[in-house]
Amino acid sequence: MRARVGLARAVLVVALAAGVAAIVSVAVDALAAQAYQTHGDIVGFGPNRSYVSIAHEAIPGYMGAMTMTFEPRRPAQLQGYEVGAHVAFTFTVSDDGHRWIDQIFPQVK
C-alpha cells in the first residue's frame, strides 16, 4: 500500500511540474512579443495575400525606415487594400521573429 501511495505522490509531483512549466512557457512567450505602430505604403502582396510588403517609416525602438513583410492575423485584414495604399498599422513581433499585423487602417498622405 505504501508503494502505491509513494507512486501516486511521484506521479502528482511530475504532473504538477509539467503544468507549471507549461504556464511559465506561455507567460514567457507573451512577454517576449513586442507591439509597435507605424505608417507606410503597401508595395506588394504574397500569394493569396498571405503577407503584405510595406515600405514603412522608422519604428522607434525596433527598426529604421525600410520595406518589410507582415503576415495578417486574419486573411480578411488585407481585403480592399491595393499596392500604393498608404496605411497606419500596429503589429506584433514574436520571439521567433514573425511580424503579425494586429490592426491596419487606410490613411491619407
N, CA, C and O atoms as CSV, one atom per row, in Angstrom:
chain,resi,resn,atom,element,x,y,z
A,1,MET,N,N,0.819,-1.190,0.000
A,1,MET,CA,C,0.000,0.000,0.000
A,1,MET,C,C,0.865,1.258,0.000
A,1,MET,O,O,0.576,2.223,-0.707
A,2,ARG,N,N,1.944,1.232,0.813
A,2,ARG,CA,C,2.825,2.407,0.881
A,2,ARG,C,C,3.478,2.671,-0.473
A,2,ARG,O,O,3.692,3.825,-0.844
A,3,ALA,N,N,3.787,1.635,-1.191
A,3,ALA,CA,C,4.404,1.796,-2.512
A,3,ALA,C,C,3.449,2.497,-3.466
A,3,ALA,O,O,3.865,3.342,-4.258
A,4,ARG,N,N,2.164,2.145,-3.391
A,4,ARG,CA,C,1.167,2.796,-4.259
A,4,ARG,C,C,1.022,4.275,-3.913
A,4,ARG,O,O,0.924,5.112,-4.810
A,5,VAL,N,N,1.007,4.602,-2.632
A,5,VAL,CA,C,0.896,5.999,-2.201
A,5,VAL,C,C,2.127,6.772,-2.667
A,5,VAL,O,O,2.013,7.897,-3.153
A,6,GLY,N,N,3.296,6.167,-2.516
A,6,GLY,CA,C,4.525,6.815,-2.968
A,6,GLY,C,C,4.516,7.044,-4.470
A,6,GLY,O,O,4.927,8.104,-4.941
A,7,LEU,N,N,4.052,6.058,-5.223
A,7,LEU,CA,C,3.959,6.182,-6.670
A,7,LEU,C,C,2.948,7.263,-7.051
A,7,LEU,O,O,3.200,8.058,-7.956
A,8,ALA,N,N,1.820,7.295,-6.370
A,8,ALA,CA,C,0.799,8.311,-6.645
A,8,ALA,C,C,1.343,9.701,-6.386
A,8,ALA,O,O,1.082,10.622,-7.160
A,9,ARG,N,N,2.098,9.869,-5.306
A,9,ARG,CA,C,2.706,11.172,-4.995
A,9,ARG,C,C,3.711,11.564,-6.078
A,9,ARG,O,O,3.750,12.719,-6.503
A,10,ALA,N,N,4.507,10.621,-6.514
A,10,ALA,CA,C,5.501,10.906,-7.552
A,10,ALA,C,C,4.822,11.312,-8.850
A,10,ALA,O,O,5.266,12.246,-9.518
A,11,VAL,N,N,3.751,10.621,-9.213
A,11,VAL,CA,C,3.013,10.971,-10.435
A,11,VAL,C,C,2.415,12.363,-10.293
A,11,VAL,O,O,2.453,13.148,-11.241
A,12,LEU,N,N,1.862,12.684,-9.127
A,12,LEU,CA,C,1.273,14.002,-8.879
A,12,LEU,C,C,2.324,15.100,-8.981
A,12,LEU,O,O,2.073,16.143,-9.584
A,13,VAL,N,N,3.479,14.879,-8.407
A,13,VAL,CA,C,4.564,15.871,-8.465
A,13,VAL,C,C,4.991,16.109,-9.914
A,13,VAL,O,O,5.178,17.257,-10.317
A,14,VAL,N,N,5.146,15.057,-10.690
A,14,VAL,CA,C,5.545,15.195,-12.100
A,14,VAL,C,C,4.467,15.943,-12.882
A,14,VAL,O,O,4.785,16.812,-13.695
A,15,ALA,N,N,3.206,15.618,-12.646
A,15,ALA,CA,C,2.107,16.287,-13.352
A,15,ALA,C,C,2.052,17.766,-12.994
A,15,ALA,O,O,1.863,18.607,-13.872
A,16,LEU,N,N,2.214,18.088,-11.730
A,16,LEU,CA,C,2.213,19.495,-11.315
A,16,LEU,C,C,3.395,20.250,-11.917
A,16,LEU,O,O,3.243,21.384,-12.370
A,17,ALA,N,N,4.551,19.633,-11.922
A,17,ALA,CA,C,5.737,20.272,-12.510
A,17,ALA,C,C,5.529,20.539,-13.991
A,17,ALA,O,O,5.904,21.601,-14.487
A,18,ALA,N,N,4.935,19.587,-14.702
A,18,ALA,CA,C,4.674,19.771,-16.130
A,18,ALA,C,C,3.670,20.893,-16.344
A,18,ALA,O,O,3.825,21.688,-17.271
A,19,GLY,N,N,2.651,20.969,-15.507
A,19,GLY,CA,C,1.663,22.047,-15.621
A,19,GLY,C,C,2.269,23.407,-15.373
A,19,GLY,O,O,1.992,24.354,-16.109
A,20,VAL,N,N,3.096,23.520,-14.340
A,20,VAL,CA,C,3.766,24.787,-14.041
A,20,VAL,C,C,4.692,25.174,-15.190
A,20,VAL,O,O,4.741,26.343,-15.572
A,21,ALA,N,N,5.415,24.228,-15.737
A,21,ALA,CA,C,6.324,24.512,-16.860
A,21,ALA,C,C,5.549,25.034,-18.061
A,21,ALA,O,O,6.005,25.956,-18.737
A,22,ALA,N,N,4.393,24.461,-18.332
A,22,ALA,CA,C,3.580,24.916,-19.464
A,22,ALA,C,C,3.091,26.335,-19.242
A,22,ALA,O,O,3.111,27.142,-20.172
A,23,ILE,N,N,2.654,26.658,-18.039
A,23,ILE,CA,C,2.175,28.011,-17.730
A,23,ILE,C,C,3.309,29.015,-17.853
A,23,ILE,O,O,3.128,30.089,-18.426
A,24,VAL,N,N,4.466,28.678,-17.326
A,24,VAL,CA,C,5.617,29.577,-17.419
A,24,VAL,C,C,6.003,29.792,-18.874
A,24,VAL,O,O,6.331,30.916,-19.254
A,25,SER,N,N,5.975,28.756,-19.696
A,25,SER,CA,C,6.317,28.871,-21.108
A,25,SER,C,C,5.378,29.838,-21.827
A,25,SER,O,O,5.829,30.672,-22.611
A,26,VAL,N,N,4.078,29.731,-21.566
A,26,VAL,CA,C,3.106,30.638,-22.182
A,26,VAL,C,C,3.345,32.062,-21.721
A,26,VAL,O,O,3.284,32.989,-22.529
A,27,ALA,N,N,3.617,32.256,-20.438
A,27,ALA,CA,C,3.857,33.597,-19.912
A,27,ALA,C,C,5.112,34.211,-20.530
A,27,ALA,O,O,5.116,35.398,-20.857
A,28,VAL,N,N,6.160,33.435,-20.693
A,28,VAL,CA,C,7.394,33.938,-21.300
A,28,VAL,C,C,7.147,34.316,-22.753
A,28,VAL,O,O,7.630,35.354,-23.206
A,29,ASP,N,N,6.399,33.490,-23.501
A,29,ASP,CA,C,6.079,33.816,-24.888
A,29,ASP,C,C,5.313,35.125,-24.971
A,29,ASP,O,O,5.593,35.943,-25.846
A,30,ALA,N,N,4.364,35.339,-24.092
A,30,ALA,CA,C,3.576,36.574,-24.106
A,30,ALA,C,C,4.453,37.773,-23.807
A,30,ALA,O,O,4.276,38.832,-24.409
A,31,LEU,N,N,5.394,37.628,-22.890
A,31,LEU,CA,C,6.282,38.734,-22.562
A,31,LEU,C,C,7.268,39.008,-23.688
A,31,LEU,O,O,7.685,40.150,-23.881
A,32,ALA,N,N,7.643,37.979,-24.430
A,32,ALA,CA,C,8.636,38.135,-25.485
A,32,ALA,C,C,8.083,38.898,-26.678
A,32,ALA,O,O,8.846,39.559,-27.383
A,33,ALA,N,N,6.781,38.827,-26.925
A,33,ALA,CA,C,6.184,39.519,-28.061
A,33,ALA,C,C,6.194,41.024,-27.802
A,33,ALA,O,O,5.876,41.477,-26.703
A,34,GLN,N,N,6.561,41.788,-28.824
A,34,GLN,CA,C,6.605,43.242,-28.726
A,34,GLN,C,C,5.646,43.832,-29.740
A,34,GLN,O,O,5.573,43.347,-30.869
A,35,ALA,N,N,4.909,44.864,-29.369
A,35,ALA,CA,C,3.959,45.519,-30.270
A,35,ALA,C,C,4.493,46.893,-30.675
A,35,ALA,O,O,5.097,47.605,-29.873
A,36,TYR,N,N,4.255,47.244,-31.941
A,36,TYR,CA,C,4.715,48.515,-32.498
A,36,TYR,C,C,3.632,49.092,-33.398
A,36,TYR,O,O,2.709,48.390,-33.809
A,37,GLN,N,N,3.759,50.387,-33.699
A,37,GLN,CA,C,2.856,51.004,-34.668
A,37,GLN,C,C,3.648,51.936,-35.567
A,37,GLN,O,O,4.648,52.522,-35.153
A,38,THR,N,N,3.182,52.064,-36.814
A,38,THR,CA,C,3.856,52.925,-37.781
A,38,THR,C,C,2.929,53.187,-38.962
A,38,THR,O,O,1.777,52.753,-38.973
A,39,HIS,N,N,3.449,53.900,-39.950
A,39,HIS,CA,C,2.737,54.210,-41.199
A,39,HIS,C,C,3.607,53.747,-42.345
A,39,HIS,O,O,4.821,53.604,-42.199
A,40,GLY,N,N,2.979,53.512,-43.495
A,40,GLY,CA,C,3.763,53.148,-44.663
A,40,GLY,C,C,2.908,52.965,-45.891
A,40,GLY,O,O,1.691,53.150,-45.854
A,41,ASP,N,N,3.560,52.599,-46.984
A,41,ASP,CA,C,2.893,52.376,-48.268
A,41,ASP,C,C,2.994,50.902,-48.645
A,41,ASP,O,O,4.065,50.298,-48.572
A,42,ILE,N,N,1.860,50.336,-49.049
A,42,ILE,CA,C,1.852,48.945,-49.494
A,42,ILE,C,C,2.563,48.866,-50.841
A,42,ILE,O,O,2.229,49.597,-51.774
A,43,VAL,N,N,3.552,47.966,-50.933
A,43,VAL,CA,C,4.301,47.806,-52.179
A,43,VAL,C,C,4.088,46.439,-52.824
A,43,VAL,O,O,4.547,46.208,-53.942
A,44,GLY,N,N,3.397,45.530,-52.134
A,44,GLY,CA,C,3.122,44.230,-52.727
A,44,GLY,C,C,2.440,43.289,-51.751
A,44,GLY,O,O,2.321,43.557,-50.555
A,45,PHE,N,N,1.995,42.169,-52.318
A,45,PHE,CA,C,1.328,41.129,-51.532
A,45,PHE,C,C,1.911,39.773,-51.886
A,45,PHE,O,O,2.394,39.571,-52.999
A,46,GLY,N,N,1.866,38.851,-50.948
A,46,GLY,CA,C,2.252,37.474,-51.203
A,46,GLY,C,C,1.099,36.732,-51.855
A,46,GLY,O,O,0.004,37.278,-51.988
A,47,PRO,N,N,1.337,35.488,-52.264
A,47,PRO,CA,C,0.277,34.678,-52.867
A,47,PRO,C,C,-0.948,34.607,-51.948
A,47,PRO,O,O,-0.826,34.365,-50.747
A,48,ASN,N,N,-2.118,34.821,-52.530
A,48,ASN,CA,C,-3.373,34.789,-51.773
A,48,ASN,C,C,-3.367,35.761,-50.599
A,48,ASN,O,O,-4.076,35.565,-49.612
A,49,ARG,N,N,-2.560,36.809,-50.720
A,49,ARG,CA,C,-2.432,37.825,-49.661
A,49,ARG,C,C,-2.010,37.205,-48.329
A,49,ARG,O,O,-2.467,37.609,-47.260
A,50,SER,N,N,-1.134,36.221,-48.428
A,50,SER,CA,C,-0.618,35.567,-47.228
A,50,SER,C,C,0.304,36.494,-46.439
A,50,SER,O,O,0.548,36.268,-45.254
A,51,TYR,N,N,0.811,37.524,-47.086
A,51,TYR,CA,C,1.586,38.573,-46.423
A,51,TYR,C,C,1.490,39.834,-47.245
A,51,TYR,O,O,1.060,39.805,-48.398
A,52,VAL,N,N,1.889,40.938,-46.653
A,52,VAL,CA,C,1.913,42.228,-47.328
A,52,VAL,C,C,3.300,42.831,-47.129
A,52,VAL,O,O,3.876,42.732,-46.045
A,53,SER,N,N,3.829,43.449,-48.169
A,53,SER,CA,C,5.098,44.167,-48.068
A,53,SER,C,C,4.778,45.644,-47.936
A,53,SER,O,O,4.044,46.207,-48.747
A,54,ILE,N,N,5.333,46.265,-46.910
A,54,ILE,CA,C,5.055,47.678,-46.641
A,54,ILE,C,C,6.368,48.422,-46.498
A,54,ILE,O,O,7.242,48.018,-45.731
A,55,ALA,N,N,6.505,49.535,-47.258
A,55,ALA,CA,C,7.637,50.451,-47.101
A,55,ALA,C,C,7.233,51.390,-45.968
A,55,ALA,O,O,6.427,52.299,-46.169
A,56,HIS,N,N,7.791,51.173,-44.784
A,56,HIS,CA,C,7.332,51.895,-43.594
A,56,HIS,C,C,8.333,52.928,-43.112
A,56,HIS,O,O,9.511,52.910,-43.471
A,57,GLU,N,N,7.821,53.832,-42.282
A,57,GLU,CA,C,8.659,54.835,-41.627
A,57,GLU,C,C,9.507,54.148,-40.558
A,57,GLU,O,O,9.318,52.966,-40.271
A,58,ALA,N,N,10.432,54.889,-39.978
A,58,ALA,CA,C,11.219,54.360,-38.865
A,58,ALA,C,C,10.285,53.966,-37.724
A,58,ALA,O,O,9.283,54.631,-37.463
A,59,ILE,N,N,10.632,52.884,-37.058
A,59,ILE,CA,C,9.853,52.382,-35.929
A,59,ILE,C,C,10.744,52.500,-34.697
A,59,ILE,O,O,11.624,51.666,-34.482
A,60,PRO,N,N,10.514,53.547,-33.881
A,60,PRO,CA,C,11.374,53.753,-32.705
A,60,PRO,C,C,11.456,52.510,-31.818
A,60,PRO,O,O,10.444,51.893,-31.488
A,61,GLY,N,N,12.670,52.166,-31.448
A,61,GLY,CA,C,12.893,51.017,-30.590
A,61,GLY,C,C,12.899,49.686,-31.318
A,61,GLY,O,O,13.075,48.636,-30.699
A,62,TYR,N,N,12.705,49.725,-32.654
A,62,TYR,CA,C,12.688,48.459,-33.392
A,62,TYR,C,C,13.561,48.499,-34.633
A,62,TYR,O,O,14.508,47.719,-34.744
A,63,MET,N,N,13.261,49.401,-35.577
A,63,MET,CA,C,13.957,49.366,-36.853
A,63,MET,C,C,13.827,50.706,-37.578
A,63,MET,O,O,12.864,51.446,-37.378
A,64,GLY,N,N,14.804,50.999,-38.411
A,64,GLY,CA,C,14.741,52.189,-39.246
A,64,GLY,C,C,13.751,51.999,-40.389
A,64,GLY,O,O,13.182,50.922,-40.566
A,65,ALA,N,N,13.557,53.064,-41.159
A,65,ALA,CA,C,12.646,53.009,-42.302
A,65,ALA,C,C,13.176,51.995,-43.318
A,65,ALA,O,O,14.363,51.993,-43.645
A,66,MET,N,N,12.291,51.144,-43.806
A,66,MET,CA,C,12.657,50.142,-44.799
A,66,MET,C,C,11.395,49.443,-45.288
A,66,MET,O,O,10.296,49.766,-44.836
A,67,THR,N,N,11.537,48.498,-46.196
A,67,THR,CA,C,10.412,47.684,-46.656
A,67,THR,C,C,10.513,46.319,-45.993
A,67,THR,O,O,11.556,45.666,-46.038
A,68,MET,N,N,9.399,45.892,-45.368
A,68,MET,CA,C,9.362,44.598,-44.693
A,68,MET,C,C,8.035,43.913,-44.991
A,68,MET,O,O,7.070,44.548,-45.416
A,69,THR,N,N,8.009,42.608,-44.758
A,69,THR,CA,C,6.768,41.855,-44.927
A,69,THR,C,C,6.119,41.628,-43.560
A,69,THR,O,O,6.790,41.503,-42.537
A,70,PHE,N,N,4.793,41.582,-43.588
A,70,PHE,CA,C,3.994,41.367,-42.391
A,70,PHE,C,C,2.895,40.369,-42.726
A,70,PHE,O,O,2.307,40.426,-43.806
A,71,GLU,N,N,2.620,39.464,-41.811
A,71,GLU,CA,C,1.555,38.487,-42.016
A,71,GLU,C,C,0.286,38.964,-41.319
A,71,GLU,O,O,0.344,39.439,-40.185
A,72,PRO,N,N,-0.863,38.841,-41.990
A,72,PRO,CA,C,-2.108,39.210,-41.322
A,72,PRO,C,C,-2.500,38.136,-40.308
A,72,PRO,O,O,-2.244,36.951,-40.521
A,73,ARG,N,N,-3.112,38.548,-39.224
A,73,ARG,CA,C,-3.635,37.558,-38.265
A,73,ARG,C,C,-4.868,36.882,-38.846
A,73,ARG,O,O,-5.144,35.714,-38.571
A,74,ARG,N,N,-5.612,37.645,-39.664
A,74,ARG,CA,C,-6.804,37.126,-40.347
A,74,ARG,C,C,-6.697,37.542,-41.813
A,74,ARG,O,O,-6.397,38.704,-42.087
A,75,PRO,N,N,-6.930,36.645,-42.756
A,75,PRO,CA,C,-6.820,36.995,-44.180
A,75,PRO,C,C,-7.666,38.212,-44.567
A,75,PRO,O,O,-7.273,38.983,-45.443
A,76,ALA,N,N,-8.808,38.388,-43.933
A,76,ALA,CA,C,-9.705,39.499,-44.269
A,76,ALA,C,C,-9.090,40.864,-43.971
A,76,ALA,O,O,-9.562,41.873,-44.495
A,77,GLN,N,N,-8.059,40.914,-43.152
A,77,GLN,CA,C,-7.438,42.199,-42.815
A,77,GLN,C,C,-6.902,42.931,-44.044
A,77,GLN,O,O,-6.861,44.161,-44.059
A,78,LEU,N,N,-6.496,42.200,-45.059
A,78,LEU,CA,C,-5.879,42.828,-46.230
A,78,LEU,C,C,-6.863,43.062,-47.372
A,78,LEU,O,O,-6.480,43.611,-48.405
A,79,GLN,N,N,-8.115,42.660,-47.209
A,79,GLN,CA,C,-9.113,42.870,-48.259
A,79,GLN,C,C,-9.353,44.360,-48.454
A,79,GLN,O,O,-9.433,45.124,-47.493
A,80,GLY,N,N,-9.464,44.753,-49.710
A,80,GLY,CA,C,-9.748,46.142,-50.041
A,80,GLY,C,C,-8.520,47.013,-50.196
A,80,GLY,O,O,-8.636,48.149,-50.656
A,81,TYR,N,N,-7.358,46.528,-49.831
A,81,TYR,CA,C,-6.126,47.302,-49.975
A,81,TYR,C,C,-5.448,46.952,-51.289
A,81,TYR,O,O,-5.470,45.800,-51.722
A,82,GLU,N,N,-4.853,47.940,-51.912
A,82,GLU,CA,C,-4.133,47.756,-53.168
A,82,GLU,C,C,-2.718,48.301,-53.032
A,82,GLU,O,O,-2.429,49.077,-52.121
A,83,VAL,N,N,-1.840,47.895,-53.938
A,83,VAL,CA,C,-0.485,48.430,-53.981
A,83,VAL,C,C,-0.576,49.945,-54.119
A,83,VAL,O,O,-1.350,50.455,-54.929
A,84,GLY,N,N,0.212,50.658,-53.330
A,84,GLY,CA,C,0.214,52.113,-53.347
A,84,GLY,C,C,-0.595,52.733,-52.215
A,84,GLY,O,O,-0.468,53.928,-51.948
A,85,ALA,N,N,-1.422,51.937,-51.550
A,85,ALA,CA,C,-2.233,52.476,-50.448
A,85,ALA,C,C,-1.334,52.882,-49.290
A,85,ALA,O,O,-0.395,52.169,-48.935
A,86,HIS,N,N,-1.634,54.035,-48.707
A,86,HIS,CA,C,-0.920,54.494,-47.516
A,86,HIS,C,C,-1.713,54.010,-46.308
A,86,HIS,O,O,-2.920,54.237,-46.226
A,87,VAL,N,N,-1.043,53.347,-45.374
A,87,VAL,CA,C,-1.730,52.743,-44.236
A,87,VAL,C,C,-1.036,53.068,-42.916
A,87,VAL,O,O,0.165,53.335,-42.872
A,88,ALA,N,N,-1.812,53.038,-41.860
A,88,ALA,CA,C,-1.291,53.041,-40.492
A,88,ALA,C,C,-1.554,51.633,-39.973
A,88,ALA,O,O,-2.602,51.055,-40.260
A,89,PHE,N,N,-0.623,51.083,-39.221
A,89,PHE,CA,C,-0.842,49.730,-38.732
A,89,PHE,C,C,-0.084,49.482,-37.444
A,89,PHE,O,O,0.930,50.119,-37.154
A,90,THR,N,N,-0.611,48.532,-36.678
A,90,THR,CA,C,0.080,48.041,-35.495
A,90,THR,C,C,0.431,46.587,-35.772
A,90,THR,O,O,-0.303,45.874,-36.456
A,91,PHE,N,N,1.547,46.168,-35.236
A,91,PHE,CA,C,1.970,44.787,-35.444
A,91,PHE,C,C,2.708,44.284,-34.221
A,91,PHE,O,O,3.213,45.060,-33.409
A,92,THR,N,N,2.758,42.983,-34.112
A,92,THR,CA,C,3.449,42.315,-33.019
A,92,THR,C,C,4.578,41.478,-33.600
A,92,THR,O,O,4.412,40.805,-34.617
A,93,VAL,N,N,5.722,41.529,-32.941
A,93,VAL,CA,C,6.863,40.704,-33.332
A,93,VAL,C,C,7.007,39.608,-32.284
A,93,VAL,O,O,7.217,39.887,-31.103
A,94,SER,N,N,6.893,38.370,-32.722
A,94,SER,CA,C,7.022,37.244,-31.790
A,94,SER,C,C,8.493,36.977,-31.523
A,94,SER,O,O,9.366,37.504,-32.212
A,95,ASP,N,N,8.758,36.166,-30.530
A,95,ASP,CA,C,10.148,35.871,-30.172
A,95,ASP,C,C,10.899,35.122,-31.264
A,95,ASP,O,O,12.129,35.081,-31.255
A,96,ASP,N,N,10.158,34.523,-32.215
A,96,ASP,CA,C,10.831,33.843,-33.323
A,96,ASP,C,C,10.953,34.737,-34.560
A,96,ASP,O,O,11.359,34.272,-35.625
A,97,GLY,N,N,10.600,36.026,-34.419
A,97,GLY,CA,C,10.801,36.989,-35.498
A,97,GLY,C,C,9.624,37.220,-36.428
A,97,GLY,O,O,9.706,38.079,-37.306
A,98,HIS,N,N,8.523,36.481,-36.266
A,98,HIS,CA,C,7.352,36.711,-37.121
A,98,HIS,C,C,6.734,38.065,-36.794
A,98,HIS,O,O,6.629,38.456,-35.632
A,99,ARG,N,N,6.330,38.765,-37.840
A,99,ARG,CA,C,5.666,40.060,-37.685
A,99,ARG,C,C,4.208,39.881,-38.082
A,99,ARG,O,O,3.902,39.616,-39.244
A,100,TRP,N,N,3.304,40.026,-37.109
A,100,TRP,CA,C,1.877,39.828,-37.316
A,100,TRP,C,C,1.155,41.168,-37.276
A,100,TRP,O,O,1.328,41.937,-36.330
A,101,ILE,N,N,0.352,41.454,-38.291
A,101,ILE,CA,C,-0.457,42.676,-38.278
A,101,ILE,C,C,-1.600,42.481,-37.293
A,101,ILE,O,O,-2.369,41.525,-37.391
A,102,ASP,N,N,-1.698,43.407,-36.339
A,102,ASP,CA,C,-2.801,43.378,-35.383
A,102,ASP,C,C,-3.969,44.209,-35.908
A,102,ASP,O,O,-5.116,43.764,-35.894
A,103,GLN,N,N,-3.662,45.421,-36.373
A,103,GLN,CA,C,-4.675,46.309,-36.932
A,103,GLN,C,C,-4.054,47.053,-38.113
A,103,GLN,O,O,-2.856,47.337,-38.120
A,104,ILE,N,N,-4.884,47.365,-39.111
A,104,ILE,CA,C,-4.421,48.135,-40.273
A,104,ILE,C,C,-5.557,49.061,-40.705
A,104,ILE,O,O,-6.716,48.649,-40.758
A,105,PHE,N,N,-5.217,50.318,-41.013
A,105,PHE,CA,C,-6.200,51.319,-41.367
A,105,PHE,C,C,-5.706,52.140,-42.558
A,105,PHE,O,O,-4.517,52.450,-42.642
A,106,PRO,N,N,-6.605,52.494,-43.480
A,106,PRO,CA,C,-6.191,53.383,-44.578
A,106,PRO,C,C,-5.887,54.782,-44.028
A,106,PRO,O,O,-6.524,55.243,-43.081
A,107,GLN,N,N,-4.915,55.435,-44.631
A,107,GLN,CA,C,-4.531,56.790,-44.224
A,107,GLN,C,C,-4.406,57.678,-45.456
A,107,GLN,O,O,-4.079,57.205,-46.545
A,108,VAL,N,N,-4.666,58.947,-45.276
A,108,VAL,CA,C,-4.480,59.923,-46.348
A,108,VAL,C,C,-3.065,60.459,-46.208
A,108,VAL,O,O,-2.624,60.804,-45.112
A,109,LYS,N,N,-2.353,60.526,-47.339
A,109,LYS,CA,C,-0.974,61.049,-47.297
A,109,LYS,C,C,-0.975,62.534,-47.066
A,109,LYS,O,O,0.089,63.149,-47.000
